[in-house]
Amino acid sequence: MARDLEEVVELARKFREERDWAQFHSPKDLAISVAIEAGELLETFQWSGADTENVSRRDQTEQELADVLIYCLYLADALGVSAADIIERKLKADAEKYPVERARGTARKYTKL
């Protein structure tokens, strides 16, 4: 079932096109949807106590994570950018802000390294 990112983007586009939903997918509405779905993802962890991996709600957590990712892919598409390209650029920028020799094993912000 492993696919590359562009194949998954095409699957999401096809799903959306079959339902004629692109008309509802402005960047603003997609950004709102990302935030809403991220809230629903957080909700799966709410009151989970010491279960930090959320084992008891794993399926629900995966479903909400998928929703977040799908809306992110739709947002990248609506903005006319490649999700793979912007992720790669962001990782490169973060690598400069968080060099391995200073950031390894710490959760400190780059301004505190």
Disulfide bonds with the S-S distance in Angstrom:
none
